[in-house]
Amino acid sequence: MRRLTIACLAVLLTPVSTPAQDAKQIKTKKGESVALVNLVNAKPDCSSNMNPIAVPIVRDRPTSGTIQMTILVANIAASGNCPARRVPVITLIYTPKADFVGEDAVTIEVDSDNRVTSLSYRISVLAPGESL
């Protein structure tokens, strides 16, 4: 009985993966950074108290650039019964290598409430003169 209980707990505590969506296409210019995702967890009770924000994990790193994470405070506009307020936000930023022009890719996972969400990005780094 004890083994069955431990096995059941292990199943309950294992994060559930959601299928990866199609890669989101993002464009930037040579040498310019671009934001991939902003993670905000505003409380539904309209307060500006912090809700935990899941820390993203880079699963597939870009081959021709770097990923940076910033933690800032964002202004949330008033909506419904909620007034405007400030809440924490995590932003992931892609920066291509200085001389790189072409396609790059990155996959990020976010674990929130034992549910893992996979976010894929295909990044086009355009040469000078090409339009976004």
C-alpha positions, 0 to 999 in steps of 0.5 A: 500500500505504501508503494502505491501511495508513493507512486500515486504522489509521484504521478500527481506531482509530475508536471504536465506538458502541453504540446508545443505550438507552431514556432512564432515568427519574429523579425529583427534587424542585424545587430538589434535586440528583440523581445520574445515574450513578456510574462506577467501574472497580474492578480485577478483581485486587481491588487498590485501584490506579487503573484509568483511568476514562473521562471522560463527555461531556455530548452533549445538555445539559439545558435547565432545569438543570446537570450537575456532575461530582464525583470521589471515592473510594467504598467497594466491599464485599467480594465473592467473593475480594475484600476491601472496598476504596476506589476512585475514582468519577466521579459526574454530578449534575443540579441543576434551576434553582431555580424549575423544575418539569417534564421535562428531559433529558440525554444523556451519552457515555462512551468506554471502550476505543474503545467509546462508550456513550450514556446518556440520562436523562429527569428529572422535577422535581416540585413541592412536595407531589408524591411521588417 
